[in-house]
């Protein structure tokens, strides 16, 4: 339990809510860079379009994107994967 959780548990309204959820630490699904990349790719797109673009990116790069690999990829290649010109640059 964190210090913040200890303080919040003193509140009679918040206590039952806090006790009803799992606050145990979780392992991240992706590296921070991959999570950020996926978030940027998905911005302002429908879920279906974002999933399609992410699928092409994962097939091209790998499950985890690496910054160096992404930076070395030509903009034209990123565009063929479905990224907008702004996101590819």
C-alpha positions in Angstrom: 0.0 0.0 0.0 1.3 3.4 -0.9 1.3 6.5 1.3 -1.3 8.0 -0.9 -3.6 5.0 -0.6 -3.2 5.0 3.2 -4.4 8.6 3.3 -7.3 8.0 0.9 -8.4 5.0 3.0 -9.1 7.4 5.8 -12.0 8.9 3.8 -15.2 7.0 4.6 -16.6 7.5 1.0 -13.4 6.5 -0.8 -12.5 3.6 1.5 -15.0 1.0 0.1 -14.2 2.0 -3.5 -10.4 1.7 -2.9 -10.9 -1.7 -1.2 -13.0 -3.0 -4.0 -10.4 -2.7 -6.7 -7.1 -4.5 -7.3 -4.3 -2.0 -6.7 -1.5 -4.5 -7.0 1.3 -3.5 -9.4 1.0 -4.8 -13.0 3.6 -5.5 -15.5 3.4 -3.2 -18.6 2.2 -4.9 -21.8 4.6 -2.8 -24.0 7.8 -0.9 -23.5 7.2 2.8 -22.9 8.3 3.7 -26.4 6.0 1.1 -28.0 3.1 2.3 -25.9 3.7 5.9 -26.9 4.1 4.9 -30.6 0.8 3.0 -30.5 -0.9 5.9 -28.8 0.3 8.3 -31.5 -0.7 6.0 -34.3 -4.2 5.6 -32.9 -4.9 9.3 -32.3 -8.0 10.6 -34.1 -8.6 7.4 -35.9 -11.5 4.9 -35.7 -10.6 1.8 -33.8 -10.8 -0.3 -37.0 -8.4 2.0 -38.9 -6.0 2.2 -36.0 -6.0 -1.6 -35.6 -5.2 -2.0 -39.3 -2.3 0.5 -39.2 -0.9 -1.0 -36.0 -1.2 -4.5 -37.5 0.9 -3.4 -40.6 3.4 -1.7 -38.3 3.8 -4.8 -36.1 4.2 -7.0 -39.2 6.9 -4.6 -40.5 8.8 -3.9 -37.3 8.0 -6.4 -34.6 5.7 -6.4 -31.6 7.9 -3.9 -29.9 8.9 -0.8 -31.9 12.5 0.4 -31.4 13.2 4.1 -31.7 16.3 3.6 -33.8 14.5 1.3 -36.2 11.6 3.7 -36.5 14.0 6.7 -37.1 15.8 4.8 -39.8 12.7 3.9 -41.7 12.1 6.1 -44.8 9.0 8.3 -44.6 7.7 6.7 -47.8 7.7 3.3 -46.0 5.9 4.6 -43.0 3.3 6.1 -45.3 2.7 2.8 -47.0 2.1 1.3 -43.6 -0.8 3.8 -43.3 0.7 6.6 -41.2 -0.3 10.1 -42.2 2.4 12.4 -43.5 2.5 14.3 -40.2 2.9 11.2 -38.1 5.5 9.7 -40.5 7.6 12.7 -40.3 
